[in-house]
Amino acid sequence: MEYNKFRSFLKKLIKIKPWLTLGSILLNALIFSYSAVNISCVRWILNAFQDGLQGKGVLHRIWPYFILLAVNAAVRWLSIRGSSYLDVLRRYYYHDSLRVQVFHGLLRSNHLRDRADNSGKTFERLDDDVPAACFPVELVTEVAGYCIFTFIAVGSLMLINWRITMFLFLPLSLCLFLIKKISGRIRSSRKQNRDMHDRASSLLSDIVTSVLSIKTMDAKEPVLEKYDNVIKQRTRAVVRDSLFQNSVSATVDIASVLCIVIMMAAVSGLMQNGSFPLGDFAIFICYLDTLNDCILRIIELYTETKKAEVSYQRILETVEEQNGLCLGMDGKLLPPLSSKSVPVSGGYCGTPAHPDVFPEGEGTAEESYGRLKQLSVSRLSCIYEDGRGIRDVNFQLYAGELLVLTGPVASGKSSILNALFGIVPASFQEILWNGKEVQNLFTLFKAPTVSCCLQSSHLQNGTIRENLTLGRNISDIECWKALQSACMEREVKEWPGGLDTLTGENGIMLSGGQKQRLLLARMLLEHPSLYFLDDATSALDRITEEKLIFNLKQRIIQDNAAAVFISNSEVVKAAADRELCISQGA
């Protein structure tokens, strides 16, 4: 079953720009046919010289072959340039389309929070497993060219002496049989290698992230010792994998030597009695080396396919099974997240876990539901694998209100917002927006209907402007207004770079309070029906917090919007219209 999914994935990849694949096969066939033409010319020239030793004319018989060799060289040069160009294009389309699919799958994942917390591992799979999963499709055109040449070579050798040709292929055929038998070992070796690579990368990411804590706690020695042990385990896995691959290549080389020995033993007697010309002997020798390369390429394709199967499974784990049907499709064919699902073999590519709530032809969530007047949530639950979470949360919210959710640490306050946003798996009895039932949370609780500032919100390694706009077409005037509402305008204006000031990775060049206010400014760029804030003022002093909450209340009244604010701050509680206390697990 799993292999069928992988095979379907490879077929989808090939269908991306199929004309590139066909063109690459044709050019590779021309490249490798170059050897066949050269070998045939050498054979004819040697046979002509052998006839010349018997008193026959030579020069007038061989000059056309030299012209053919020159034309063949020019065709090969052009074919190599064209093949290189097509291969780069194919690699770009395959990798780019698959990465687009992985990102779409991540956004549809029911465990988006876990993927965000393991961003290092996700990046490794995008960086390493995507090229590995696509490599067999990239290699197949070269192998196809080799195979076309092989058919030409075998046909030529069979015409010269079919018995010797059959003996030549016996050891090489045994090699292919052996590789097929140990395919399970190839897959297992590759999986161990990639798993150890994941462990080493994740540990290195953790060390870099927590370098200050390691230094202040004087934990350098044990941390480095742990990393050294992981690196040693990874090295052993890589060495085992490499030794195994090299052993396979050595086996094929030994088989090639056996072929030469068999051929020389078979033709020695024939050459003595003159029934096996020198040119025929030369063509066997020349073809044998190229045939050996062809067998090596076929074996490489087979082994790389087994490795690619491991990478495909790792990608599938990242995007989850229900989102795996899209993998391999052209990214340009994908619908937006809120549009209808696209049928594919074995299911649908779109939002298979949740049917779309908007009829075709209708627009945004607000156009279907209207601006928020009343939100009613009944029996909202979010249970994690370890049993923690929230159960049966109920609340109502009206336009113009600020609702604050309070409660002890780890009581599940953040899980409520994460569940509504679809970041974590959730269940609910009923959610009503203006009295209309919401079937799919993900299509409603997103911009421009909802704007948020969560604990897990992230700043890019870019400028103030880039972190505010996130690539959207937003003017500097709007950015300054949002910064003013977030009580940060004066500071940014005093910086030499202004909106072009760099924030560093995840805001490392900003203070905790500046980072929070920049995230709040990004939220306040929108004018949604509903705001979600999760402990968004914890790093602010009391005066700044009071100003910011006042600005937020003014925005809510001005837009007739509403806000849900998770906080235990007395300032927020004092400004709230209603307070909902979340006990442990609700």
C-alpha positions in Angstrom: 0.0 0.0 0.0 2.8 2.5 1.0 4.8 1.6 -2.1 1.7 2.2 -4.3 1.4 5.7 -2.8 5.1 6.3 -3.5 4.8 5.1 -7.1 1.8 7.4 -7.6 3.9 10.2 -6.2 6.6 9.6 -8.8 4.1 9.5 -11.6 2.7 12.8 -10.5 6.2 14.3 -10.5 6.9 13.1 -14.1 3.6 14.7 -15.2 4.9 18.1 -14.2 6.1 19.6 -17.5 6.2 16.2 -19.3 7.7 17.8 -22.4 10.9 18.5 -20.4 11.1 14.8 -19.5 10.6 13.7 -23.1 13.2 16.2 -24.3 15.7 15.1 -21.7 15.3 11.4 -22.7 15.8 12.3 -26.3 18.9 14.3 -25.6 20.4 11.7 -23.3 19.8 9.1 -26.0 21.8 11.2 -28.5 24.5 11.7 -25.9 25.0 8.0 -25.3 24.5 7.0 -28.9 27.6 9.0 -29.5 29.6 6.1 -28.1 27.8 3.6 -30.3 28.7 5.6 -33.4 32.3 6.1 -32.3 32.7 2.4 -31.5 31.2 1.4 -34.9 33.6 3.8 -36.7 36.6 2.4 -34.8 35.5 -1.1 -35.7 35.2 -0.3 -39.4 38.5 1.6 -39.4 40.4 -1.4 -37.7 38.8 -3.9 -40.0 39.9 -1.7 -43.0 43.5 -1.6 -41.7 43.4 -5.4 -41.2 42.3 -5.7 -44.8 45.1 -3.2 -45.8 47.6 -5.6 -44.3 46.4 -8.1 -46.9 47.1 -5.7 -49.7 43.8 -3.8 -50.0 43.4 0.0 -50.2 42.7 1.8 -46.9 42.6 5.6 -47.1 39.8 5.9 -49.6 37.7 3.6 -47.4 38.2 5.2 -44.0 38.0 9.0 -44.6 34.1 9.1 -44.5 34.3 7.6 -41.0 36.4 10.5 -39.7 33.8 13.0 -41.1 31.1 11.0 -39.3 33.2 11.1 -36.1 33.4 14.9 -36.3 29.7 15.3 -36.9 29.0 13.0 -34.1 31.1 15.0 -31.7 29.3 18.3 -32.6 25.9 16.6 -32.1 27.1 15.3 -28.7 28.3 18.8 -27.6 24.9 20.4 -28.5 23.1 17.5 -26.8 25.0 17.9 -23.6 24.3 21.7 -23.4 20.6 21.1 -24.1 20.4 18.3 -21.6 22.0 20.3 -18.9 19.6 23.2 -19.4 16.5 20.9 -19.3 17.8 19.0 -16.2 18.2 22.3 -14.3 14.6 23.3 -15.3 13.2 19.9 -14.3 15.0 20.0 -11.0 13.6 23.4 -10.3 10.0 22.5 -11.1 10.1 19.2 -9.2 11.7 20.7 -6.0 9.7 23.9 -6.1 6.3 22.1 -6.7 7.0 19.6 -3.9 8.0 22.3 -1.4 4.9 24.2 -2.2 2.8 21.1 -1.5 4.7 20.5 1.8 3.9 24.1 2.9 0.2 23.6 1.9 0.1 20.3 3.8 1.7 22.0 6.9 -1.0 24.7 6.8 -3.7 22.1 6.7 -2.1 19.9 9.4 -4.1 19.1 12.5 -0.8 19.4 14.5 0.5 22.7 13.2 1.7 23.7 16.7 3.9 20.6 16.9 5.3 21.3 13.5 6.1 24.9 14.5 7.8 23.7 17.7 10.0 21.4 15.6 10.8 23.9 12.9 14.4 22.6 12.7 13.3 19.1 11.7 10.7 20.5 9.3 13.4 22.6 7.6 15.7 19.5 7.4 13.0 17.6 5.5 12.4 20.5 3.2 16.1 20.9 2.6 17.3 17.3 2.3 14.3 15.0 1.8 12.6 17.0 -0.9 15.6 16.7 -3.3 16.1 13.0 -2.3 12.5 12.2 -3.0 12.7 13.8 -6.4 16.1 12.4 -7.4 14.8 9.1 -9.1 12.6 11.1 -11.5 15.6 13.3 -12.3 17.8 10.3 -12.8 15.3 8.3 -14.9 16.0 10.3 -18.1 19.7 9.5 -17.9 19.0 5.9 -17.3 16.5 5.9 -20.2 19.3 7.3 -22.5 21.6 4.6 -21.3 19.0 1.9 -21.9 18.4 3.1 -25.5 22.2 2.9 -26.0 22.2 -0.6 -24.4 19.6 -1.9 -26.9 21.8 -0.6 -29.7 24.9 -2.1 -28.2 23.3 -5.5 -27.5 21.8 -5.6 -31.0 25.2 -4.9 -32.5 27.0 -7.5 -30.4 24.3 -10.1 -31.0 24.8 -9.6 -34.8 28.5 -10.2 -34.4 28.4 -13.2 -32.0 25.2 -13.9 -30.0 26.8 -16.7 -27.9 29.6 -14.5 -26.5 27.1 -11.7 -25.9 24.9 -14.0 -23.8 28.0 -15.0 -21.7 28.9 -11.4 -21.2 25.5 -10.5 -19.6 25.3 -13.4 -17.3 27.5 -11.9 -14.4 25.9 -8.5 -14.8 22.4 -10.0 -14.7 23.3 -11.7 -11.5 24.3 -8.3 -10.0 20.8 -6.9 -10.8 19.2 -10.0 -9.1 21.4 -9.5 -6.0 20.5 -5.8 -5.7 16.8 -6.6 -5.9 17.2 -9.2 -3.1 18.9 -6.7 -0.7 16.5 -3.8 -1.4 15.2 -4.0 2.1 18.7 -3.5 3.5 19.1 -0.4 1.3 15.9 1.1 2.6 16.8 0.3 6.3 20.3 1.7 6.0 19.0 4.9 4.5 16.3 5.3 7.2 18.9 4.9 10.0 21.2 7.4 8.3 18.4 10.0 8.0 17.1 9.4 11.5 20.5 10.1 13.0 20.8 13.2 10.8 17.5 14.4 12.3 18.7 13.8 15.8 22.0 15.6 15.3 20.3 18.6 13.6 17.6 18.9 16.3 20.2 18.8 19.1 22.4 21.4 17.3 19.4 23.7 16.9 18.5 23.3 20.6 22.1 24.2 21.6 22.2 27.3 19.4 18.8 28.4 20.7 19.7 28.0 24.4 23.3 29.0 24.2 22.9 31.8 26.8 21.2 29.4 29.3 24.0 26.8 28.8 26.6 29.5 29.5 25.0 30.9 32.6 24.3 27.5 34.0 27.9 26.3 33.3 26.5 23.3 31.4 28.9 23.4 28.5 30.7 20.2 29.2 27.7 17.9 29.5 25.9 19.5 26.5 29.0 19.1 24.3 29.5 15.5 25.6 25.9 14.7 24.6 26.4 16.3 21.2 29.6 14.4 20.7 27.9 11.1 21.4 25.1 11.9 18.9 27.7 12.9 16.2 29.6 9.6 16.8 26.3 7.6 16.3 25.5 9.6 13.2 29.1 9.0 11.8 28.6 5.3 12.4 25.3 5.3 10.5 26.8 7.3 7.6 29.8 5.0 7.4 27.6 1.9 7.4 25.5 3.4 4.6 28.5 4.5 2.6 30.2 1.1 3.0 27.1 -0.7 1.9 26.8 1.5 -1.3 30.5 1.1 -2.1 30.2 -2.7 -1.7 27.4 -2.7 -4.3 29.5 -0.7 -6.7 32.6 -3.0 -6.1 30.4 -6.1 -6.8 29.4 -4.6 -10.2 33.1 -3.8 -11.0 34.1 -7.4 -10.2 31.3 -8.7 -12.4 32.6 -6.4 -15.2 36.1 -7.9 -14.8 34.6 -11.4 -15.0 32.9 -10.4 -18.2 36.2 -9.4 -19.8 37.9 -12.6 -18.7 35.0 -14.7 -20.1 35.1 -12.8 -23.4 38.8 -13.0 -23.9 38.7 -16.8 -23.1 35.9 -17.2 -25.6 37.4 -15.2 -28.5 41.1 -16.3 -28.2 40.6 -19.4 -30.2 38.3 -17.7 -32.8 40.9 -14.9 -33.3 43.6 -17.5 -33.9 41.7 -19.1 -36.8 40.7 -15.7 -38.2 37.0 -16.0 -37.7 36.8 -13.1 -35.2 38.3 -9.9 -36.7 40.3 -7.3 -34.7 37.6 -4.7 -35.1 34.9 -7.0 -33.7 37.2 -7.7 -30.7 37.6 -3.9 -30.2 33.9 -3.3 -30.3 33.3 -5.9 -27.6 35.9 -4.2 -25.4 34.5 -0.7 -26.0 30.9 -1.7 -25.5 31.7 -3.6 -22.3 32.8 -0.6 -20.4 29.8 1.4 -21.4 27.5 -1.5 -20.6 29.1 -1.7 -17.2 28.3 2.0 -16.7 24.7 1.4 -17.8 24.3 -1.4 -15.2 25.8 0.8 -12.5 23.3 3.5 -13.5 20.3 1.1 -13.3 21.5 -0.1 -9.9 21.9 3.5 -8.8 18.4 4.3 -9.9 17.1 1.3 -8.0 18.9 2.1 -4.8 18.1 5.8 -5.0 14.4 4.9 -5.5 14.6 2.9 -2.2 16.2 5.9 -0.5 13.6 8.2 -2.0 10.9 6.0 -0.6 12.3 6.7 2.9 12.4 10.5 2.2 8.8 10.4 0.9 7.6 8.7 4.1 9.4 11.3 6.2 7.7 14.1 4.2 4.4 12.3 4.6 4.9 12.2 8.3 5.4 16.0 8.3 2.3 16.9 6.3 0.1 14.1 7.6 -1.5 11.3 5.7 -4.7 13.1 4.6 -2.6 15.9 3.0 -0.3 13.5 1.2 -2.5 13.1 -1.9 -1.3 16.5 -3.2 2.4 15.7 -3.0 3.9 15.6 -6.5 1.2 17.8 -8.1 2.2 21.0 -9.9 2.0 23.9 -7.3 0.2 26.1 -9.9 -2.7 23.6 -10.0 -3.4 24.0 -6.3 -6.5 25.9 -5.1 -6.3 28.4 -2.3 -7.0 27.0 1.1 -10.6 28.2 1.2 -11.6 26.9 -2.3 -13.1 23.7 -3.5 -11.1 20.5 -3.2 -9.5 19.2 -6.4 -10.1 15.5 -7.2 -6.9 13.4 -7.4 -6.3 9.7 -7.6 -7.5 8.1 -4.4 -9.1 11.1 -2.8 -9.2 14.9 -2.9 -6.5 17.6 -2.8 -7.7 20.5 -0.8 -9.2 20.4 2.7 -10.2 16.8 2.9 -10.6 16.8 6.7 -13.2 19.7 6.6 -15.8 20.4 3.9 -15.8 23.9 2.6 -18.6 26.0 4.1 -18.8 28.6 1.4 -20.8 27.9 -1.8 -18.9 28.3 -5.0 -19.0 31.9 -6.2 -19.3 33.5 -2.7 -16.5 35.5 -1.3 -14.9 35.9 2.1 -16.1 34.7 5.5 -17.5 38.2 6.4 -19.5 38.3 3.2 -21.1 35.0 4.1 -21.5 35.5 7.8 -21.5 39.3 8.2 -19.4 41.3 10.6 -19.5 40.0 14.1 -22.5 40.8 16.3 -22.5 37.7 18.5 -20.1 34.7 18.8 -21.3 31.6 20.7 -19.0 28.7 21.5 -20.4 25.5 23.0 -18.4 22.6 24.5 -15.1 23.4 22.8 -12.5 20.7 23.7 -8.8 20.2 22.8 -7.1 17.1 24.2 -3.4 16.4 23.6 -1.9 12.9 23.3 -0.7 13.0 26.9 -4.2 13.7 28.2 -3.7 17.4 28.9 -5.9 20.1 27.4 -9.3 21.7 27.7 -12.8 20.2 28.0 -16.2 21.6 27.3 -15.4 25.4 27.3 -18.5 27.6 26.7 -18.5 31.4 26.2 -20.4 34.1 24.3 -19.0 37.3 22.9 -20.8 40.4 21.6 -19.6 43.2 19.3 -18.0 46.1 21.2 -16.9 43.8 24.0 -13.4 42.9 25.4 -13.5 39.4 27.0 -10.5 38.5 29.2 -9.7 34.8 29.8 -7.9 34.4 33.1 -6.6 31.3 35.0 -3.5 29.6 36.5 -0.5 28.7 34.4 -1.1 25.6 32.2 -4.8 25.7 32.7 -5.4 25.6 28.9 -6.1 29.3 28.1 -3.9 29.4 25.0 -5.3 26.1 23.9 -8.7 27.8 23.4 -7.3 30.2 20.8 -5.1 27.5 19.2 -8.2 25.3 18.9 -10.3 28.0 17.3 -7.5 28.8 14.8 -7.1 25.1 13.9 -3.5 25.0 15.1 -4.3 22.0 17.3 -7.0 19.3 16.9 -10.2 20.3 18.4 -13.9 19.3 18.8 -17.0 21.3 19.6 -20.7 20.8 19.9 -21.6 24.1 18.2 -20.0 27.4 17.2 -22.4 30.2 16.0 -21.4 33.4 14.3 -24.3 35.8 14.3 -26.6 32.7 14.9 -25.2 30.9 11.8 -23.4 27.6 12.4 -19.7 27.4 11.7 -18.7 24.1 10.2 -15.1 24.8 9.3 -13.1 26.8 11.8 -10.1 27.3 9.5 -12.1 29.1 6.9 -13.6 31.6 9.4 -11.0 32.3 12.1 -8.4 33.9 9.8 -7.6 37.2 8.2 -9.3 39.5 7.3 -12.2 38.3 9.6 -9.9 37.7 12.6 -6.5 39.2 13.6 -4.3 37.9 16.4 -1.2 38.2 18.5 -0.4 34.8 19.9 2.4 33.7 22.2 3.9 31.7 19.4 3.9 34.7 17.0 7.3 35.0 15.3 9.4 37.9 13.9 11.3 37.4 10.7 15.0 38.3 10.3 14.1 41.5 8.4 13.2 45.1 8.8 10.4 46.7 10.9 8.4 47.3 7.6 8.9 43.7 6.4 7.7 42.3 9.8 4.6 44.5 9.7 3.5 43.9 6.1 4.7 40.3 5.7 5.0 41.0 1.9 1.5 42.5 1.7 0.9 45.8 -0.2 0.6 48.1 2.8 1.7 51.7 2.7 4.2 53.3 5.2 1.4 55.6 6.4 -0.7 52.6 7.5 2.5 51.1 9.2 3.1 54.3 11.2 -0.6 54.4 12.3 -0.3 50.8 13.5 2.9 51.6 15.4 1.2 54.6 17.0 -1.7 52.4 18.2 0.9 50.0 19.6 2.7 52.8 21.4 5.9 52.3 19.4 5.8 55.1 16.8 8.1 57.5 18.7 10.8 54.9 19.3 10.9 53.8 15.6 11.1 57.4 14.4 14.1 58.0 16.6 16.0 55.0 15.2 18.3 56.0 12.2 16.8 53.3 10.0 13.1 54.0 10.9 11.0 51.4 9.2 14.1 49.9 7.6 15.6 49.1 11.0 16.6 45.4 11.2 15.0 43.3 14.0 17.3 40.3 13.9 16.2 36.7 14.0 12.9 36.5 15.9 13.5 40.1 17.1 16.8 39.4 18.9 17.8 43.0 18.3 14.7 44.3 20.1 13.8 44.3 23.8 11.0 42.0 25.0 8.6 45.0 25.2 9.6 46.3 21.7 9.0 42.8 20.2 5.6 42.5 21.8 4.5 46.0 20.6 5.8 45.3 17.1 3.7 42.1 17.0 0.7 44.1 18.3 1.2 46.7 15.6 1.1 44.0 13.0 -2.2 42.8 14.4 -3.5 46.4 14.5 -2.8 46.9 10.8 -6.0 45.0 10.1 -9.5 46.1 10.9 -11.2 42.7 11.6 -14.4 41.8 13.3 -12.5 39.9 16.1 -9.1 40.3 17.8 -7.4 37.5 19.6 -4.5 38.3 22.0 -2.5 35.8 24.1 -0.5 37.4 27.0 0.4 40.1 24.5 1.4 42.8 27.1 3.3 40.7 29.6 6.7 42.4 28.9 5.3 46.0 29.1 5.4 48.4 32.0 2.1 49.4 33.6 1.9 52.9 32.0 2.6 51.6 28.4 0.2 48.7 29.0 -2.6 51.1 30.0 -2.0 53.3 27.0 -2.1 50.3 24.7 -5.2 48.7 26.2 -6.9 52.1 25.9 -6.0 52.3 22.2 -7.3 48.7 21.7 -10.6 49.6 23.4 -11.0 52.7 21.2 -10.3 50.5 18.1 -13.0 48.0 19.2 -15.6 50.8 19.7 -14.6 52.5 16.5 -14.9 49.4 14.3 -17.7 47.8 16.4 -15.5 44.8 16.7 -14.7 42.5 19.7 -11.6 41.0 21.4 -10.7 38.0 23.4 -7.6 38.7 25.6 -5.8 36.0 27.5 -4.1 37.6 30.5 -3.8 37.7 34.3 -2.8 41.4 34.2 -4.8 43.7 36.5 -4.7 46.4 33.8 -6.4 44.1 31.3 -8.9 42.8 33.8 -9.9 46.4 34.7 -10.5 47.3 31.1 -12.4 44.1 30.3 -16.2 44.1 29.9 -16.4 40.5 31.1 -14.0 38.0 32.6 -14.0 34.2 32.1 -11.8 32.2 34.5 -10.4 28.9 33.1 -9.7 26.3 35.7 -7.3 23.4 35.2 -8.5 21.7 32.0 -11.6 23.9 32.1 
